[in-house]
Amino acid sequence: MEDLLYVIPANSSKKEIVRLLEAHPEIKFVSLVGIDLAGNDTDEKIPMRIFLKDMDDFYNGTAVQTDGSSVVLTGIAILNNAKVDMPIDPEANWFIDYNLEHFDEETGKPIGTLRIPSFLIHDGKRVDSRAILKDTLVYLKKELLQMFKEHPHVSGLEHIDGSKIVDFQFTSATELEFWVKTPLEETNVEELSASQVMQEQYWQRTHGAVRTALEQAVMLLDRYGLQVEMGHKEVGGLKAQIDESGKMTHVCEQIEIDWRFSDALQAADNELIVRTMVREVFRENGLEVNFKAKPMIGLAGNGEHTHFCIAAVMEDGKVHNLFTPQDMTKDYLSAVGYGAIMGLLKNYEVINPFVSATNDSLNRLKPGFEAPVCIVTSLGYTPEIPSRNRTILAGLIRDLANPYATRFELRACNPYSNIYLVLAAVYSAVLDGVKTSIHHTTEELLAELSKEAGQEGFYLEKDRAYRSEVDVFEDYTEKERNRLFGAPPATVWENMQGFENHPEKVAAITVGGALRPQIIEAFKAGALLRWKTELISRIIPENRDIVRKAKEVQATFVTDQDSYNWNKINGIRSYLAKDSIDEKSLFTLLIKALNEGDYAVASGLQVEMYDKIEELKALYDAYIKNMI
């Protein structure tokens, strides 16, 4: 495996690309990777001979086209105007995906597919997630250069002459969490929950197939140049068992893998190859991988903490982290750093739809699982003591010994967040905050970020608080959290309403023209269509099965407690799933509201359905446990 080609570096010349491919005849196919608005990546098998023969056509986008119905571009690529062109992106790394179950007869090496990051063009406009992020960063660079030219001296950055900045680096990194289990085996949620509370798994030693797969995944990702920093067990999981043949069974563990930061667009591309490779490596070891945000209700979900920063490149080639103040023992942040976090927090209601666009993602964002639900940050009690408050939405990460490490960590993302659109929205919001912050001192900005709800500010909203150094779940009631930090959305529809309810914040993230209103409307329409379809076709049928399985136990010894519990259970079952001529069940009412497009009513019914199902499960569990 060592002599395989894993990466063709960004900006390689056509001549060098041809040389590498001809030296590796085991790479038989090319796949153009376009990212639609749902975050799905395209995959094809184009014979390598076609790519080598028509390379120029691949670069200009005339070699490959797709039908708009095969990608999520809702309302953009419609049935009577569906043609989408796919030009390749030579400015990104190109990864080779090897099929370890299919070997080339001549070379004896696994068959490879060259995956080339690409764009999706419809009616002459780039409409894909990659292009939106790339074009957003181009706009930010232009705006920041002009800003520092006009205001070369910024509070907290006195050691930098802004007029000598020639370029900017937008760096980002993600962390991937996932559950691993033995295929086709049911998991014991109650036992897993107990193990989680007692912290029996976090950072524990891995064993058997899980250990092998984790080690292989880390080694493989390093071959792709991702510079993996760590792979370890997360909070969730159970101790596996060993069968008579010595194989591990009943595997159910949560794993995290972290790798080095990159520029924002490459970081998003890296996320795709990591997910692909991790799934394949664990599958080869007989294990199933789940990247869903909340695979099992009642247990820790899978996060994808997303780090972001901005650095300035000077005329002399030196690089300065623009979030780091000149004196890290005096200030938490520079004026640019304060502006970045204030822009994110102020505009988060229109960023959140990109972060959490599915039923599954919102199931993860519940109090009690270290998942952020409040629009609030933490800086630390003093600049000398960095904060590690894990209950907030976006935390400041600092290392007094390393000024380059200063960054923010957005904790709400999950492995299926469209990280391209998330970063495009985040960096646009950052720019909105920086436009104001460069006119103020760091003292004024700290006071603004730390203001109490009800206190007038020059940028942040009057009735909200934005900073907390305490546990927001333990030190505030739900009512207090909602008052101070805003009530979090409970459903996909509620989350998408952020676009409708905050037009001034939409303007802040669309100002660059890449993440334009047409894209937001297409993203919203696609998300709501998936929300509706999943509810009708998956979630309601699954809940109907839960109702049906909650059956009365025919026992010889029944107490009054048993009778009381069953009557209550049966009442909930009927309320959820049993229609009469005059009374329709909650399931029926929810389906009707969804089909009629009455999404406000449907959203409320969805919340009620979840509450009733959890109540039913708890009651039935108590009912069964009382049977002897």
Beta strands, then each sheet from edge to edge (+ up, - down):
strand 1: 7-8
strand 2: 27-33
strand 3: 46-47
strand 4: 65-67
strand 5: 83-85
strand 6: 94-103
strand 7: 110-117
strand 8: 121-122
strand 9: 125-126
strand 10: 165-181
strand 11: 228-238
strand 12: 241-242
strand 13: 248-249
strand 14: 252-259
strand 15: 262-263
strand 16: 288-290
strand 17: 306-314
strand 18: 319-321
strand 19: 377-378
strand 20: 394-397
strand 21: 407-410
sheet 1: 1+ 6- 7+ 2+ 3-
sheet 2: 4+ 5-
sheet 3: 8+ 9-
sheet 4: 11+ 14- 10+ 15-
sheet 5: 11+ 14- 10+ 16-
sheet 6: 11+ 14- 10+ 17- 18+
sheet 7: 11+ 14- 10+ 17- 21+ 20- 19-
sheet 8: 12+ 13-
end
